[in-house]
Structure formats: C-alpha cells, structure tokens
Amino acid sequence: MSVSEALDMSVRVGGLVMRNPVGVASGAFGYGEEYESLVDIDALGALYTKAVTPEPRAGNPAPRLADTPAGMLNSIGLANPGLDSFVADKLPGLRARRCAVIVNVAGKTEGDYIRVVERLEAEDGIAGYEINVSCPNVAHGGLAFGTDPAQVERLVRAIRGAQGARSPRRPVIVKLTPNVADIASIAKAAEAGGADAVSCINTLVGMVIDVKARRTVLAMRTGGLSGPAVRPVGVACVYKASRAVSIPVIGLGGISDADDALQYLLAGAVAVQVGTALFARPETPSEILAGVRAFMEKEGVARVGDIRKMLA
C-alpha cells in the first residue's frame, strides 16, 4: 500500500462518514447534473444541493450577479423548483451519487423548514441536511433566523423533532451567516438545539454601484459577496466557531486552491466546501483534494482530522 493510499481522508459528521473533506457548496453546484461532464462528482466528499423550499421560487429580478474585485455579488433569491419537483425530478439522479448528498433546506418561517425535512425524511438517497438560517423569518419582522441565537436554537430543536424515528439519524448541519457580531454565540445556539455540525460562512452583504448610471448594479440593491475576498473572514469565523463548540465545523468562503482549504483545516474545520471558484474552474475540488493529500504526505499527517492540531 502506498503512503497516499494509507492516508485517512474520511470525515465524520454525526453518524455520517464522508470519504474525504472536499465538498461543493450549495448554490454553486446546482444539483450536480450541470457539472456531470466537467467534474468527477463521485470522487467528492459531499455534494451540498441548491436550496430546497416548500414552494417553487423564481428568485429575484435581474440583474442578480455583479463582479467585484476578487469576488462576486449574487442576488439569486434562493431560486429553486420547490419541494415536490425536487423529489420527483432531482432526487432520482442524486440517489445514484456515491458521494454524500446533503440537502440545503431554506424557508421563510419555521414551518417551511419543518415541511421540507418531514417530506424528505420519507425519501432515500439523502445523507443529511444543511439548514440555511440566513433567510428572513417573516413571522418575526424579517429578521434572519441566523442572527438570533434563541431563534437558531429553537429552529434546530424543531427540525430535530421533525426527523422522526429514522435510524441512523441524518445529521443536521447549520449554515451560519457572518453578518453577526458574534458568530461563536450562534454556533453554540445551534449546538444547544441539537445540530451535528455547523458550516461557515454564508455570504457577506455587499453592494456595487454603477457610478456613471448612479444606480446599484443589482436589481435588489444588495447581494451576497463571495469569492477570494471573503476568505480571511471565513477562516476567522471557523477559528472562532470551532473553539466555541464541540461539534464539527465545515469551512467555506473564498476557497480557490489547496492552500485556501488548508487555512480552513488549520483554523479548525473538519471539511471544506468549494463554491464561487467552480464557475471559472470546475476542476478546483479535485485539485484541492490532491493538494491536501500532498500536504499530508509531506508533513507526515496520517489523518486529515489531525491537520487542525498543527496550528501554532
């Protein structure tokens, strides 16, 4: 057996074991079918699907993308075909994947999240849920769930209650927003509610203005900033969150190469997600996985989970 083959690249989140720490982020990879000819999807650790909401969503009006230095803004608005269409049209293809399929769940109210999870609990081919708590809670004046620790804990607890008696229980991963004063307190609230892991970060709020036209480039004025510009923020959030909770932390935000991913792993993440980089270079996840392996071989690290112990 070669040194590379002897490396333990597996990652455990709750009862789920992913074969390696490299996944593709929700929203950037669709449901996988769009990248089939470009990416060896089955070699991934996990595929995090585009968000699923109870009803179909057309998303925000155009324009909803804007370039920024070292990144991009998006205001897609969680466009998706809805729960019924996801089950009928998207899930059959996802069931054929050998990597872990994590469904990103979103909604406007607590009831929306519960409805999606209860329906999906009856379906096979799903390894876990990533709960997007950056959505506005309409029942509480539009405040995003993810900015209020009490709401996060209550929502996660309700989702846990909606999971029923399936065994083994599918892990619940709470995707945290960086648009808060203290991300550690939100991570602790997710853990208190019963989350198996947290992922951070979601996009930062940003705006681009066309100076000549004197108007915002995005129709919705603001959007979510992603790409290399946000990586230092994401690494810092993972560092803080991983030291505040005992559950695993999954890092994302501005990961374009193996060194970016290793920063997250050193900061305390057990796994990473690649998002915006996919638009320019779909081969990025496989290159990152190879780069992490090479780092482990060079440094004599046998288990990928031990990288976070190396930070001075």
C-alpha positions in Angstrom: 0.0 0.0 0.0 1.4 3.4 -1.0 1.7 6.3 1.5 -1.1 8.1 -0.3 -3.4 5.1 0.0 -2.7 4.8 3.7 -3.9 8.3 4.5 -7.2 8.5 6.3 -9.1 11.2 4.4 -12.5 10.4 6.0 -14.6 12.9 7.9 -17.3 12.1 10.4 -20.3 14.4 11.0 -22.8 12.8 13.4 -23.5 9.3 12.0 -22.3 10.2 8.5 -18.8 9.4 7.3 -17.7 11.3 4.2 -14.9 9.7 2.2 -12.9 13.0 2.1 -13.2 16.6 3.3 -13.8 18.3 0.0 -17.4 19.2 -0.9 -19.1 21.6 -3.3 -21.2 24.4 -1.8 -24.9 24.9 -2.1 -25.9 27.3 -4.9 -22.7 26.9 -6.8 -23.2 23.4 -8.0 -26.9 23.1 -8.6 -28.0 19.5 -8.2 -24.9 18.1 -9.8 -26.3 17.4 -13.2 -25.0 20.7 -14.6 -21.4 19.6 -13.9 -21.5 15.9 -14.8 -19.3 16.3 -17.8 -16.8 18.5 -16.0 -16.3 17.1 -12.5 -15.9 13.6 -11.1 -18.8 14.1 -8.7 -18.5 10.6 -7.2 -14.9 11.5 -6.0 -16.2 14.3 -3.9 -16.7 14.1 -0.1 -20.1 15.7 -0.3 -22.5 17.5 -2.7 -24.4 20.2 -1.0 -27.5 20.8 -3.1 -29.1 24.1 -4.2 -31.6 25.2 -1.6 -34.9 23.5 -1.4 -38.0 25.4 -0.2 -41.6 24.2 0.2 -42.9 26.1 -2.9 -41.1 26.9 -6.2 -39.3 30.2 -6.1 -38.5 32.2 -9.3 -35.8 34.2 -7.4 -35.1 37.8 -7.5 -35.4 40.1 -10.6 -32.4 40.6 -12.9 -29.7 41.7 -12.8 -28.7 39.5 -10.0 -25.0 39.0 -10.5 -22.2 41.5 -10.3 -18.4 41.2 -10.4 -16.3 42.7 -7.6 -12.5 42.8 -7.1 -11.6 39.2 -6.0 -15.2 38.1 -5.9 -18.8 38.4 -7.0 -22.1 39.5 -5.7 -25.2 37.4 -6.2 -28.9 38.1 -5.5 -30.4 34.9 -6.8 -33.0 34.8 -4.1 -33.0 31.0 -3.5 -34.5 30.3 -6.9 -35.5 26.6 -7.0 -38.2 24.3 -8.4 -39.7 23.6 -4.9 -40.0 20.5 -2.8 -42.3 18.4 -5.0 -40.2 19.0 -8.1 -37.0 18.3 -6.2 -38.3 14.9 -5.0 -39.7 14.0 -8.4 -37.1 15.4 -10.8 -33.8 16.0 -8.9 -33.6 13.4 -6.2 -33.6 10.3 -8.5 -30.4 11.5 -10.1 -28.9 12.4 -6.7 -29.6 8.9 -5.4 -27.1 7.5 -7.9 -24.3 9.5 -6.5 -21.6 7.7 -4.5 -20.7 10.9 -2.5 -22.7 12.1 0.4 -25.7 14.2 -0.8 -26.5 16.9 1.7 -29.8 18.8 1.0 -29.7 22.5 1.7 -33.0 23.5 3.3 -34.4 27.0 3.4 -37.7 28.8 4.2 -39.4 32.0 5.3 -40.8 30.6 8.6 -40.0 27.7 10.9 -42.9 25.8 9.4 -41.3 25.9 6.0 -38.2 24.2 7.3 -40.2 21.5 9.1 -42.3 20.8 6.0 -39.2 20.2 3.8 -37.5 18.0 6.4 -40.6 15.9 7.2 -41.1 15.2 3.5 -37.5 14.4 2.8 -37.3 12.0 5.8 -39.6 9.7 3.8 -37.1 9.6 0.9 -33.9 7.6 0.3 -30.7 8.9 -1.2 -30.1 11.8 1.3 -27.2 11.7 3.7 -28.1 14.8 5.7 -29.4 18.4 5.8 -27.7 21.7 5.7 -30.0 24.3 7.3 -29.7 27.8 5.8 -30.5 30.2 8.6 -29.7 33.3 6.7 -33.2 33.5 5.4 -35.6 36.2 6.8 -38.1 35.0 9.4 -41.3 36.6 8.2 -43.1 35.8 11.4 -40.5 37.9 13.3 -40.4 41.0 11.2 -38.0 39.8 8.6 -35.1 39.2 10.9 -32.8 36.5 9.6 -33.0 33.3 11.7 -29.3 33.2 11.9 -28.8 36.5 13.6 -30.7 35.5 16.8 -29.3 32.7 19.0 -32.6 31.9 20.5 -34.3 31.5 17.2 -31.5 29.3 15.9 -31.7 27.0 18.9 -35.5 26.8 18.6 -35.4 26.1 14.9 -32.8 23.4 15.1 -34.7 21.7 18.0 -37.9 21.8 15.9 -36.1 20.2 13.0 -34.7 17.5 15.2 -38.2 16.8 16.4 -39.4 16.6 12.8 -36.9 13.9 11.9 -38.9 11.0 13.3 -37.6 7.6 14.1 -35.2 7.0 11.2 -32.1 5.2 12.2 -29.3 6.2 11.8 -30.5 9.7 12.2 -29.4 12.0 9.4 -27.1 14.8 10.5 -28.2 18.4 10.7 -25.6 21.0 9.7 -26.5 24.6 10.4 -25.1 27.1 7.8 -24.1 30.2 9.7 -24.2 33.8 8.5 -21.2 36.1 9.0 -23.4 39.1 9.3 -23.5 39.0 13.1 -21.5 40.5 15.9 -20.5 37.1 17.5 -20.6 34.0 15.3 -19.5 31.9 18.2 -22.8 32.6 20.1 -24.8 31.5 17.0 -22.7 28.3 16.7 -23.3 27.5 20.4 -27.0 28.0 19.9 -27.0 25.6 17.0 -25.2 23.0 19.1 -27.6 23.5 22.0 -30.5 22.9 19.7 -29.0 19.5 18.6 -27.0 20.3 15.5 -24.4 17.8 14.5 -22.2 20.4 12.8 -22.1 24.0 11.6 -20.9 25.3 8.3 -19.5 28.8 7.9 -19.6 31.1 6.3 -22.5 32.1 4.1 -22.1 35.2 2.0 -21.4 38.7 3.3 -23.8 41.5 2.5 -22.4 43.8 -0.2 -23.3 46.4 -2.8 -22.0 47.6 -6.1 -22.9 51.0 -7.6 -22.6 52.0 -11.3 -21.2 55.5 -10.8 -22.0 56.6 -14.4 -25.6 55.5 -14.1 -25.8 56.4 -10.5 -27.7 53.2 -9.6 -27.0 49.9 -8.0 -25.9 47.2 -10.3 -28.1 44.5 -8.7 -31.9 44.9 -9.0 -32.3 44.2 -5.3 -29.5 46.7 -4.5 -27.6 44.4 -2.1 -26.4 40.9 -2.6 -24.2 38.2 -1.1 -20.4 38.7 -1.5 -18.4 35.5 -2.2 -15.1 34.6 -3.7 -11.4 35.1 -2.6 -12.2 38.5 -0.9 -14.2 36.8 1.9 -11.7 34.0 2.7 -10.0 35.8 5.6 -13.4 36.4 7.2 -14.4 32.8 6.7 -11.2 31.5 8.2 -11.6 33.8 11.2 -15.2 32.6 11.7 -14.2 29.0 11.6 -11.4 29.6 14.1 -13.9 31.3 16.5 -16.7 28.7 16.0 -14.5 25.7 16.3 -13.3 26.8 19.7 -16.8 27.6 20.9 -18.4 24.3 20.2 -17.6 20.6 20.4 -19.4 19.6 17.2 -17.6 19.7 13.8 -17.2 22.9 11.8 -17.2 22.9 8.0 -15.4 25.8 6.3 -16.3 27.7 3.2 -15.8 31.1 1.6 -13.3 32.0 -1.0 -11.6 28.7 -1.4 -9.8 28.5 -4.7 -6.9 26.2 -4.1 -5.4 23.7 -1.7 -3.7 26.4 0.4 -7.0 28.1 0.9 -8.6 24.9 2.0 -5.6 24.1 4.3 -6.1 27.5 6.0 -9.6 26.4 7.0 -8.5 23.0 8.1 -5.7 24.5 10.2 -8.2 27.0 11.7 -10.3 24.1 13.0 -12.6 22.9 10.1 -13.0 19.2 9.6 -14.1 19.7 6.0 -14.5 22.4 3.3 -16.8 23.4 0.6 -15.9 25.0 -2.8 -18.3 27.5 -4.3 -17.5 30.5 -6.4 -14.3 29.0 -7.8 -16.3 26.4 -9.6 -17.7 29.0 -12.1 -14.3 29.6 -13.5 -12.5 26.3 -12.8 -14.8 23.2 -12.3 -11.7 21.1 -11.7 -10.9 23.0 -8.5 -12.3 20.4 -6.0 -10.2 17.6 -7.4 -7.1 19.8 -7.4 -7.8 20.8 -3.8 -8.1 17.2 -2.7 -4.8 16.3 -4.4 -3.2 19.3 -2.7 -4.4 18.3 0.8 -3.1 14.8 0.2 0.3 16.1 -0.9 0.4 18.3 2.2 -0.3 15.4 4.5 2.3 13.2 2.8 4.9 15.9 3.1 4.1 16.7 6.7 3.6 13.1 7.8 0.0 13.6 8.8 -1.9 10.3 8.7 -5.4 11.6 9.3 -7.0 14.6 7.7 -8.7 15.4 11.0 -5.3 15.9 12.6 -4.4 19.0 10.5 -6.3 21.3 12.8 -3.9 20.2 15.6 -1.0 21.7 13.7 -1.8 25.4 14.1 0.9 27.0 16.2 
